[in-house]
Amino acid sequence: MTNRTISQIIEPKMVIEGAGVLLRRSIAPHASNLFDPFLLFDHFAFNNPLEGPIRGFPTHPHRGIETVTYMLEGTVRHRDSLGNAGTIAEGDVQWMTSGRGILHEEMPRRSERGNIYGFQLWVNLPAAQKMGEPRYQEVSSGTIPVIEKDGVTIRLVAGEVDGVRGPVTEIAAAPLYMDVKLDPGSRFIYPIPGGHTALMYVFEGTGEFSNEVVEAVSLVKFNDDGDQVEVKTEAGVRFMLIAGAPFKEPIFPYGPFVMNTREEIEETIRELRNGTFIK
Ligand code: FE2
């Protein structure tokens, strides 16, 4: 087995989204599609209760993508045009497949300690599924398998570890999505299929990723030059492992929509204007 080497270490940029929400963005949709099948990775971290109310993300549309919200602290109240409403609580995951379209709002709320800490990943859909039925996989914290072995603790959202499968299934990108925590002095090795894109979002501590030292907070992108990823740590480290099969299709992103062509985006905007976006 050989380790994949690192191709890029990205330092997240602070951006303002929604109704004035400050967040750390590592990647964003771009026609170059360098992270295929992944489009965006945002990290919301509010830890100062004196900052006042969090304004959140009032009603907005999505088409052609999946949005994956994972909360570590605080909650997100959501509501959509299909009549779904609920709360993504601490430790929960919401895997939302927008297909041809939803309108939703996402409103973060602080924990009792005054914090909000979570991630949103956008996963692309292949052309054949972009106009499919919208659907949700709501995963509550207690149903996410936790695998503990030799100082490594994994919360498994999608994929397989030691014969245990994560609760999110039937996603076109065949994704691997897990929260991996390494105690000081431990090591993590995981096989990644050839051709699949592999990323790690390092959000706590420091580790050696394929023999390169990486500190939180950074997004690591691996080359497709080995059959596994390896992380070692002296001090302890925690990261999201994100991997999946690229679709190798052209993309045309526009705000909360990611389609394959300009014409499909123009059609989407027409439908929003004339009120036929939601069927
Ligand atoms: Fe959204």
Residues whose N, C-alpha, C, O or C-beta is under 5 A from the ligand:
A	BS01	FE2	none
